[in-house]
């Protein structure tokens, strides 16, 4: 079986949607390849997706977001200029969505620009 034909076109589109994969084509890598061959390529790809300004966003979060919201939230992934902000509880999810979103977005856009962060989405932090 051809490596590129592991997924049928329709199945690949379903998997892309389900797993939120950005690549339009199925992976060409051998699924039985050892991890030691796959990890360096994955690290390079992740580093390419991480813009330098996101490091500043993480390090300056406490200064950019007013208290007490900054103690209960952290920046997450940025996709299509939408910043996902992770919060530590449903109470803070509701609080920031209802009362803190506009101020947070304004402060972040002032620092990084509207082209980098055009909107904010709040989610419960999967890492806590």
ZADREN-155836 format. One record per residue: residue in one letter; x, y, z of N, C-alpha, C in turn; residue number from 1. Coordinates in pm, whole numbers, plus 50000, padded with zeros to 5 digits. Layout:
@code: A, nxx: X, nyy: Y, nzz: Z, caxx: X, cayy: Y, cazz: Z, cxx: X, cyy: Y, czz: Z, pos: NUM
...
end
This chain:
@code: X, nxx: 50084, nyy: 49881, nzz: 50000, caxx: 50000, cayy: 50000, cazz: 50000, cxx: 50088, cyy: 50125, czz: 50000, pos: 1
@code: X, nxx: 50058, nyy: 50218, nzz: 49914, caxx: 50131, cayy: 50343, cazz: 49906, cxx: 50116, cyy: 50421, czz: 50036, pos: 2
@code: X, nxx: 50228, nyy: 50479, nzz: 50084, caxx: 50225, cayy: 50554, cazz: 50211, cxx: 50125, cyy: 50669, czz: 50206, pos: 3
@code: X, nxx: 50114, nyy: 50736, nzz: 50091, caxx: 50024, cayy: 50849, cazz: 50078, cxx: 49877, cyy: 50806, czz: 50068, pos: 4
@code: X, nxx: 49853, nyy: 50677, nzz: 50046, caxx: 49717, cayy: 50627, cazz: 50031, cxx: 49665, cyy: 50559, czz: 50156, pos: 5
@code: X, nxx: 49728, nyy: 50584, nzz: 50271, caxx: 49683, cayy: 50525, cazz: 50396, cxx: 49540, cyy: 50569, czz: 50426, pos: 6
@code: X, nxx: 49511, nyy: 50694, nzz: 50397, caxx: 49378, cayy: 50749, cazz: 50417, cxx: 49316, cyy: 50774, czz: 50281, pos: 7
@code: X, nxx: 49188, nyy: 50739, nzz: 50267, caxx: 49114, cayy: 50780, cazz: 50149, cxx: 49088, cyy: 50930, czz: 50160, pos: 8
@code: X, nxx: 49061, nyy: 50997, nzz: 50051, caxx: 49042, cayy: 51143, cazz: 50052, cxx: 48930, cyy: 51184, czz: 50148, pos: 9
@code: X, nxx: 48819, nyy: 51112, nzz: 50144, caxx: 48707, cayy: 51146, cazz: 50232, cxx: 48741, cyy: 51122, czz: 50378, pos: 10
@code: X, nxx: 48807, nyy: 51009, nzz: 50406, caxx: 48844, cayy: 50979, cazz: 50545, cxx: 48942, cyy: 51083, czz: 50598, pos: 11
@code: X, nxx: 49038, nyy: 51125, nzz: 50514, caxx: 49135, cayy: 51225, cazz: 50559, cxx: 49064, cyy: 51355, czz: 50594, pos: 12
@code: X, nxx: 48965, nyy: 51397, nzz: 50516, caxx: 48893, cayy: 51521, cazz: 50545, cxx: 48818, cyy: 51510, czz: 50677, pos: 13
@code: X, nxx: 48759, nyy: 51393, nzz: 50704, caxx: 48690, cayy: 51371, cazz: 50831, cxx: 48789, cyy: 51379, czz: 50946, pos: 14
@code: X, nxx: 48904, nyy: 51314, nzz: 50931, caxx: 49006, cayy: 51316, cazz: 51036, cxx: 49061, cyy: 51457, czz: 51057, pos: 15
@code: X, nxx: 49078, nyy: 51533, nzz: 50949, caxx: 49126, cayy: 51672, cazz: 50959, cxx: 49030, cyy: 51754, czz: 51044, pos: 16
@code: X, nxx: 48900, nyy: 51741, nzz: 51017, caxx: 48801, cayy: 51816, cazz: 51092, cxx: 48795, cyy: 51771, czz: 51237, pos: 17
@code: X, nxx: 48793, nyy: 51640, nzz: 51259, caxx: 48782, cayy: 51585, cazz: 51393, cxx: 48901, cyy: 51624, czz: 51480, pos: 18
@code: X, nxx: 49020, nyy: 51617, nzz: 51424, caxx: 49143, cayy: 51642, cazz: 51502, cxx: 49199, cyy: 51782, czz: 51482, pos: 19
@code: X, nxx: 49128, nyy: 51864, nzz: 51403, caxx: 49171, cayy: 52002, cazz: 51376, cxx: 49312, cyy: 52007, czz: 51319, pos: 20
@code: X, nxx: 49335, nyy: 51926, nzz: 51216, caxx: 49465, cayy: 51920, cazz: 51149, cxx: 49465, cyy: 52022, czz: 51037, pos: 21
@code: X, nxx: 49570, nyy: 52102, nzz: 51031, caxx: 49576, cayy: 52209, cazz: 50932, cxx: 49625, cyy: 52162, czz: 50795, pos: 22
@code: X, nxx: 49700, nyy: 52053, nzz: 50789, caxx: 49754, cayy: 52004, cazz: 50662, cxx: 49642, cyy: 51957, czz: 50569, pos: 23
@code: X, nxx: 49650, nyy: 51996, nzz: 50443, caxx: 49549, cayy: 51955, cazz: 50346, cxx: 49569, cyy: 51813, czz: 50297, pos: 24
@code: X, nxx: 49691, nyy: 51765, nzz: 50300, caxx: 49723, cayy: 51632, cazz: 50251, cxx: 49755, cyy: 51538, czz: 50366, pos: 25
@code: X, nxx: 49725, nyy: 51409, nzz: 50350, caxx: 49759, cayy: 51312, cazz: 50454, cxx: 49910, cyy: 51304, czz: 50473, pos: 26
@code: X, nxx: 49956, nyy: 51262, nzz: 50589, caxx: 50100, cayy: 51254, cazz: 50613, cxx: 50165, cyy: 51151, czz: 50522, pos: 27
@code: X, nxx: 50286, nyy: 51184, nzz: 50477, caxx: 50359, cayy: 51094, cazz: 50389, cxx: 50451, cyy: 51003, czz: 50469, pos: 28
@code: X, nxx: 50464, nyy: 51027, nzz: 50598, caxx: 50556, cayy: 50949, cazz: 50681, cxx: 50505, cyy: 50807, czz: 50698, pos: 29
@code: X, nxx: 50599, nyy: 50716, nzz: 50710, caxx: 50568, cayy: 50576, cazz: 50736, cxx: 50513, cyy: 50565, czz: 50878, pos: 30
@code: X, nxx: 50391, nyy: 50511, nzz: 50898, caxx: 50336, cayy: 50504, cazz: 51033, cxx: 50414, cyy: 50411, czz: 51125, pos: 31
@code: X, nxx: 50505, nyy: 50333, nzz: 51069, caxx: 50585, cayy: 50245, cazz: 51153, cxx: 50725, cyy: 50301, czz: 51177, pos: 32
@code: X, nxx: 50748, nyy: 50425, nzz: 51137, caxx: 50880, cayy: 50487, cazz: 51157, cxx: 50908, cyy: 50503, czz: 51305, pos: 33
@code: X, nxx: 51033, nyy: 50484, nzz: 51347, caxx: 51067, cayy: 50501, cazz: 51488, cxx: 51049, cyy: 50647, czz: 51532, pos: 34
@code: X, nxx: 51012, nyy: 50666, nzz: 51656, caxx: 50991, cayy: 50802, cazz: 51709, cxx: 51114, cyy: 50888, czz: 51697, pos: 35
@code: X, nxx: 51232, nyy: 50830, nzz: 51711, caxx: 51354, cayy: 50909, cazz: 51704, cxx: 51370, cyy: 50976, czz: 51568, pos: 36
@code: X, nxx: 51303, nyy: 50924, nzz: 51466, caxx: 51307, cayy: 50988, cazz: 51335, cxx: 51198, cyy: 51094, czz: 51321, pos: 37
@code: X, nxx: 51087, nyy: 51078, nzz: 51391, caxx: 50974, cayy: 51168, cazz: 51377, cxx: 50982, cyy: 51291, czz: 51467, pos: 38
@code: X, nxx: 51038, nyy: 51277, nzz: 51585, caxx: 51038, cayy: 51385, cazz: 51684, cxx: 51113, cyy: 51509, czz: 51636, pos: 39
@code: X, nxx: 51233, nyy: 51500, nzz: 51579, caxx: 51300, cayy: 51623, cazz: 51534, cxx: 51218, cyy: 51703, czz: 51433, pos: 40
@code: X, nxx: 51151, nyy: 51633, nzz: 51339, caxx: 51069, cayy: 51704, cazz: 51241, cxx: 50949, cyy: 51771, czz: 51308, pos: 41
@code: X, nxx: 50890, nyy: 51704, nzz: 51407, caxx: 50778, cayy: 51762, cazz: 51480, cxx: 50822, cyy: 51886, czz: 51558, pos: 42
@code: X, nxx: 50935, nyy: 51881, nzz: 51622, caxx: 50986, cayy: 51996, cazz: 51698, cxx: 51011, cyy: 52113, czz: 51605, pos: 43
@code: X, nxx: 51072, nyy: 52088, nzz: 51489, caxx: 51097, cayy: 52197, cazz: 51393, cxx: 50965, cyy: 52260, czz: 51349, pos: 44
@code: X, nxx: 50864, nyy: 52176, nzz: 51323, caxx: 50734, cayy: 52228, cazz: 51279, cxx: 50669, cyy: 52313, czz: 51387, pos: 45
@code: X, nxx: 50676, nyy: 52269, nzz: 51512, caxx: 50618, cayy: 52345, cazz: 51622, cxx: 50691, cyy: 52477, czz: 51643, pos: 46
@code: X, nxx: 50823, nyy: 52476, nzz: 51630, caxx: 50900, cayy: 52599, cazz: 51646, cxx: 50866, cyy: 52700, czz: 51537, pos: 47
@code: X, nxx: 50840, nyy: 52651, nzz: 51415, caxx: 50802, cayy: 52740, cazz: 51306, cxx: 50668, cyy: 52806, czz: 51333, pos: 48
@code: X, nxx: 50577, nyy: 52738, nzz: 51401, caxx: 50443, cayy: 52791, cazz: 51426, cxx: 50442, cyy: 52888, czz: 51544, pos: 49
@code: X, nxx: 50544, nyy: 52889, nzz: 51626, caxx: 50548, cayy: 52971, cazz: 51747, cxx: 50615, cyy: 53105, czz: 51717, pos: 50
@code: X, nxx: 50539, nyy: 53210, nzz: 51691, caxx: 50599, cayy: 53340, cazz: 51667, cxx: 50668, cyy: 53393, czz: 51792, pos: 51
@code: X, nxx: 50771, nyy: 53474, nzz: 51772, caxx: 50848, cayy: 53528, cazz: 51885, cxx: 50763, cyy: 53608, czz: 51983, pos: 52
@code: X, nxx: 50667, nyy: 53682, nzz: 51932, caxx: 50589, cayy: 53768, cazz: 52021, cxx: 50504, cyy: 53689, czz: 52118, pos: 53
@code: X, nxx: 50477, nyy: 53560, nzz: 52090, caxx: 50397, cayy: 53481, cazz: 52183, cxx: 50476, cyy: 53450, czz: 52311, pos: 54
@code: X, nxx: 50608, nyy: 53449, nzz: 52301, caxx: 50691, cayy: 53432, cazz: 52421, cxx: 50672, cyy: 53553, czz: 52512, pos: 55
@code: X, nxx: 50670, nyy: 53673, nzz: 52453, caxx: 50646, cayy: 53795, cazz: 52531, cxx: 50505, cyy: 53794, czz: 52590, pos: 56
@code: X, nxx: 50410, nyy: 53743, nzz: 52515, caxx: 50272, cayy: 53735, cazz: 52564, cxx: 50267, cyy: 53652, czz: 52693, pos: 57
@code: X, nxx: 50331, nyy: 53537, nzz: 52691, caxx: 50331, cayy: 53450, cazz: 52809, cxx: 50405, cyy: 53514, czz: 52926, pos: 58
@code: X, nxx: 50520, nyy: 53574, nzz: 52900, caxx: 50599, cayy: 53629, cazz: 53009, cxx: 50538, cyy: 53758, czz: 53067, pos: 59
@code: X, nxx: 50463, nyy: 53832, nzz: 52987, caxx: 50405, cayy: 53958, cazz: 53033, cxx: 50256, cyy: 53947, czz: 53069, pos: 60
@code: X, nxx: 50204, nyy: 53826, nzz: 53073, caxx: 50062, cayy: 53805, cazz: 53098, cxx: 50015, cyy: 53875, czz: 53225, pos: 61
@code: X, nxx: 50090, nyy: 53862, nzz: 53333, caxx: 50050, cayy: 53920, cazz: 53462, cxx: 50043, cyy: 54073, czz: 53454, pos: 62
@code: X, nxx: 50124, nyy: 54135, nzz: 53370, caxx: 50122, cayy: 54280, cazz: 53356, cxx: 50014, cyy: 54328, czz: 53259, pos: 63
@code: X, nxx: 49980, nyy: 54244, nzz: 53163, caxx: 49882, cayy: 54283, cazz: 53061, cxx: 49738, cyy: 54264, czz: 53106, pos: 64
@code: X, nxx: 49715, nyy: 54160, nzz: 53183, caxx: 49579, cayy: 54127, cazz: 53227, cxx: 49562, cyy: 54172, czz: 53371, pos: 65
@code: X, nxx: 49461, nyy: 54253, nzz: 53399, caxx: 49443, cayy: 54303, cazz: 53536, cxx: 49411, cyy: 54192, czz: 53636, pos: 66
@code: X, nxx: 49450, nyy: 54217, nzz: 53759, caxx: 49417, cayy: 54124, cazz: 53868, cxx: 49268, cyy: 54130, czz: 53894, pos: 67
@code: X, nxx: 49208, nyy: 54030, nzz: 53944, caxx: 49261, cayy: 53897, cazz: 53974, cxx: 49255, cyy: 53802, czz: 53855, pos: 68
@code: X, nxx: 49209, nyy: 53851, nzz: 53738, caxx: 49196, cayy: 53764, cazz: 53622, cxx: 49326, cyy: 53701, czz: 53577, pos: 69
@code: X, nxx: 49437, nyy: 53772, nzz: 53593, caxx: 49565, cayy: 53717, cazz: 53548, cxx: 49611, cyy: 53598, czz: 53632, pos: 70
@code: X, nxx: 49561, nyy: 53587, nzz: 53754, caxx: 49598, cayy: 53475, cazz: 53840, cxx: 49516, cyy: 53349, czz: 53808, pos: 71
@code: X, nxx: 49408, nyy: 53366, nzz: 53735, caxx: 49318, cayy: 53255, cazz: 53705, cxx: 49313, cyy: 53222, czz: 53556, pos: 72
@code: X, nxx: 49405, nyy: 53280, nzz: 53479, caxx: 49405, cayy: 53256, cazz: 53335, cxx: 49548, cyy: 53251, czz: 53283, pos: 73
@code: X, nxx: 49559, nyy: 53196, nzz: 53163, caxx: 49689, cayy: 53194, cazz: 53095, cxx: 49663, cyy: 53191, czz: 52945, pos: 74
@code: X, nxx: 49757, nyy: 53246, nzz: 52866, caxx: 49737, cayy: 53242, cazz: 52721, cxx: 49755, cyy: 53101, czz: 52669, pos: 75
@code: X, nxx: 49677, nyy: 53068, nzz: 52569, caxx: 49686, cayy: 52937, cazz: 52505, cxx: 49727, cyy: 52952, czz: 52360, pos: 76
@code: X, nxx: 49665, nyy: 52875, nzz: 52275, caxx: 49698, cayy: 52871, cazz: 52133, cxx: 49643, cyy: 52993, czz: 52060, pos: 77
@code: X, nxx: 49714, nyy: 53036, nzz: 51959, caxx: 49667, cayy: 53143, cazz: 51871, cxx: 49648, cyy: 53083, czz: 51733, pos: 78
@code: X, nxx: 49526, nyy: 53097, nzz: 51681, caxx: 49496, cayy: 53045, cazz: 51548, cxx: 49408, cyy: 53147, czz: 51476, pos: 79
@code: X, nxx: 49451, nyy: 53186, nzz: 51359, caxx: 49378, cayy: 53285, cazz: 51279, cxx: 49350, cyy: 53411, czz: 51360, pos: 80
@code: X, nxx: 49450, nyy: 53457, nzz: 51434, caxx: 49445, cayy: 53578, cazz: 51517, cxx: 49344, cyy: 53569, czz: 51631, pos: 81
@code: X, nxx: 49296, nyy: 53449, nzz: 51661, caxx: 49209, cayy: 53430, cazz: 51777, cxx: 49291, cyy: 53364, czz: 51887, pos: 82
@code: X, nxx: 49298, nyy: 53432, nzz: 52001, caxx: 49372, cayy: 53381, cazz: 52116, cxx: 49278, cyy: 53300, czz: 52204, pos: 83
@code: X, nxx: 49318, nyy: 53178, nzz: 52233, caxx: 49246, cayy: 53097, cazz: 52330, cxx: 49307, cyy: 53126, czz: 52466, pos: 84
@code: X, nxx: 49225, nyy: 53166, nzz: 52560, caxx: 49270, cayy: 53194, cazz: 52697, cxx: 49215, cyy: 53083, czz: 52786, pos: 85
@code: X, nxx: 49305, nyy: 53014, nzz: 52854, caxx: 49265, cayy: 52907, cazz: 52945, cxx: 49240, cyy: 52965, czz: 53083, pos: 86
@code: X, nxx: 49130, nyy: 52926, nzz: 53144, caxx: 49096, cayy: 52970, cazz: 53280, cxx: 49085, cyy: 52848, czz: 53371, pos: 87
@code: X, nxx: 49104, nyy: 52871, nzz: 53501, caxx: 49116, cayy: 52757, cazz: 53593, cxx: 48984, cyy: 52705, czz: 53649, pos: 88
@code: X, nxx: 48872, nyy: 52773, nzz: 53623, caxx: 48745, cayy: 52722, cazz: 53673, cxx: 48630, cyy: 52779, czz: 53591, pos: 89
@code: X, nxx: 48514, nyy: 52716, nzz: 53605, caxx: 48396, cayy: 52764, cazz: 53533, cxx: 48351, cyy: 52900, czz: 53584, pos: 90
@code: X, nxx: 48378, nyy: 52929, nzz: 53711, caxx: 48343, cayy: 53060, cazz: 53767, cxx: 48422, cyy: 53169, czz: 53695, pos: 91
@code: X, nxx: 48553, nyy: 53146, nzz: 53677, caxx: 48635, cayy: 53246, cazz: 53608, cxx: 48606, cyy: 53249, czz: 53459, pos: 92
@code: X, nxx: 48567, nyy: 53139, nzz: 53403, caxx: 48527, cayy: 53136, cazz: 53263, cxx: 48409, cyy: 53231, czz: 53242, pos: 93
@code: X, nxx: 48309, nyy: 53220, nzz: 53327, caxx: 48192, cayy: 53307, cazz: 53319, cxx: 48229, cyy: 53453, czz: 53347, pos: 94
@code: X, nxx: 48306, nyy: 53475, nzz: 53450, caxx: 48344, cayy: 53612, cazz: 53490, cxx: 48421, cyy: 53684, czz: 53379, pos: 95
@code: X, nxx: 48521, nyy: 53618, nzz: 53326, caxx: 48602, cayy: 53682, cazz: 53222, cxx: 48526, cyy: 53697, czz: 53092, pos: 96
@code: X, nxx: 48444, nyy: 53600, nzz: 53058, caxx: 48364, cayy: 53610, cazz: 52935, cxx: 48267, cyy: 53727, czz: 52943, pos: 97
@code: X, nxx: 48204, nyy: 53742, nzz: 53058, caxx: 48102, cayy: 53846, cazz: 53073, cxx: 48159, cyy: 53985, czz: 53100, pos: 98
@code: X, nxx: 48264, nyy: 53992, nzz: 53184, caxx: 48308, cayy: 54124, cazz: 53230, cxx: 48452, cyy: 54159, czz: 53195, pos: 99
@code: X, nxx: 48535, nyy: 54064, nzz: 53160, caxx: 48676, cayy: 54096, cazz: 53139, cxx: 48725, cyy: 54088, czz: 52996, pos: 100
@code: X, nxx: 48643, nyy: 54036, nzz: 52908, caxx: 48687, cayy: 54011, cazz: 52771, cxx: 48728, cyy: 54139, czz: 52698, pos: 101
@code: X, nxx: 48645, nyy: 54239, nzz: 52703, caxx: 48672, cayy: 54363, cazz: 52629, cxx: 48801, cyy: 54430, czz: 52676, pos: 102
@code: X, nxx: 48819, nyy: 54442, nzz: 52809, caxx: 48941, cayy: 54505, cazz: 52862, cxx: 49065, cyy: 54423, czz: 52829, pos: 103
@code: X, nxx: 49052, nyy: 54290, nzz: 52840, caxx: 49165, cayy: 54204, cazz: 52810, cxx: 49204, cyy: 54217, czz: 52663, pos: 104
@code: X, nxx: 49106, nyy: 54213, nzz: 52574, caxx: 49133, cayy: 54223, cazz: 52431, cxx: 49195, cyy: 54359, czz: 52397, pos: 105
@code: X, nxx: 49145, nyy: 54464, nzz: 52456, caxx: 49199, cayy: 54598, cazz: 52431, cxx: 49345, cyy: 54606, czz: 52474, pos: 106
@code: X, nxx: 49378, nyy: 54556, nzz: 52592, caxx: 49516, cayy: 54559, cazz: 52642, cxx: 49609, cyy: 54477, czz: 52553, pos: 107
@code: X, nxx: 49564, nyy: 54360, nzz: 52513, caxx: 49647, cayy: 54274, cazz: 52428, cxx: 49668, cyy: 54334, czz: 52290, pos: 108
@code: X, nxx: 49563, nyy: 54393, nzz: 52234, caxx: 49576, cayy: 54456, cazz: 52102, cxx: 49665, cyy: 54580, czz: 52108, pos: 109
@code: X, nxx: 49659, nyy: 54652, nzz: 52217, caxx: 49745, cayy: 54770, cazz: 52233, cxx: 49892, cyy: 54728, czz: 52234, pos: 110
@code: X, nxx: 49921, nyy: 54617, nzz: 52299, caxx: 50059, cayy: 54569, cazz: 52310, cxx: 50107, cyy: 54500, czz: 52183, pos: 111
@code: X, nxx: 50025, nyy: 54414, nzz: 52123, caxx: 50070, cayy: 54330, cazz: 52012, cxx: 50008, cyy: 54364, czz: 51877, pos: 112
@code: X, nxx: 49902, nyy: 54441, nzz: 51875, caxx: 49839, cayy: 54480, cazz: 51750, cxx: 49716, cyy: 54398, czz: 51718, pos: 113
@code: X, nxx: 49620, nyy: 54462, nzz: 51650, caxx: 49495, cayy: 54395, cazz: 51614, cxx: 49516, cyy: 54288, czz: 51510, pos: 114
@code: X, nxx: 49623, nyy: 54298, nzz: 51432, caxx: 49650, cayy: 54196, cazz: 51331, cxx: 49697, cyy: 54065, czz: 51394, pos: 115
@code: X, nxx: 49755, nyy: 54071, nzz: 51512, caxx: 49803, cayy: 53950, cazz: 51579, cxx: 49694, cyy: 53887, czz: 51667, pos: 116
@code: X, nxx: 49615, nyy: 53971, nzz: 51735, caxx: 49506, cayy: 53921, cazz: 51820, cxx: 49380, cyy: 53999, czz: 51785, pos: 117
@code: X, nxx: 49289, nyy: 53936, nzz: 51714, caxx: 49167, cayy: 54005, cazz: 51675, cxx: 49049, cyy: 53967, czz: 51765, pos: 118
@code: X, nxx: 49060, nyy: 53851, nzz: 51832, caxx: 48952, cayy: 53808, cazz: 51920, cxx: 49007, cyy: 53713, czz: 52026, pos: 119
@code: X, nxx: 48925, nyy: 53691, nzz: 52129, caxx: 48962, cayy: 53603, cazz: 52240, cxx: 48852, cyy: 53500, czz: 52259, pos: 120
@code: X, nxx: 48892, nyy: 53379, nzz: 52288, caxx: 48800, cayy: 53271, cazz: 52322, cxx: 48847, cyy: 53213, czz: 52455, pos: 121
@code: X, nxx: 48756, nyy: 53196, nzz: 52549, caxx: 48790, cayy: 53141, cazz: 52680, cxx: 48753, cyy: 52993, czz: 52686, pos: 122
@code: X, nxx: 48840, nyy: 52914, nzz: 52751, caxx: 48815, cayy: 52772, cazz: 52771, cxx: 48870, cyy: 52731, czz: 52908, pos: 123
@code: X, nxx: 48810, nyy: 52626, nzz: 52963, caxx: 48863, cayy: 52569, cazz: 53086, cxx: 49001, cyy: 52511, czz: 53056, pos: 124
@code: X, nxx: 49097, nyy: 52536, nzz: 53143, caxx: 49235, cayy: 52494, cazz: 53122, cxx: 49247, cyy: 52341, czz: 53130, pos: 125
@code: X, nxx: 49287, nyy: 52278, nzz: 53021, caxx: 49302, cayy: 52132, cazz: 53025, cxx: 49424, cyy: 52087, czz: 53104, pos: 126
@code: X, nxx: 49516, nyy: 52179, nzz: 53132, caxx: 49639, cayy: 52144, cazz: 53203, cxx: 49629, cyy: 52157, czz: 53354, pos: 127
@code: X, nxx: 49513, nyy: 52200, nzz: 53404, caxx: 49498, cayy: 52217, cazz: 53550, cxx: 49399, cyy: 52119, czz: 53604, pos: 128
end
